């Protein structure tokens, strides 16, 4: 599911906030910028983020990313 998901997914190390793995749908450069924003602001979100659809046209999407807790450890990014 991780590899075939159409959503970009990043797996982060909770201790170091370093990216451990990404699926093919994630954009690494933009993801690093968003991780930095999450570390400073606690979350990142866009109401009309323009993305190019797989079929070609550009579409506006809503994007929100928040830290989460896993096994009692809150991620820092």
Secondary structure, DSSP 8 states (H G I E B T S, - for coil): -TTT-SS--EEE-TTT--EEEE-TTS-HHHHHHHHHHHHHHSEEEEEEEEEE-TTS-EEEEEEEEE--EETTEE---
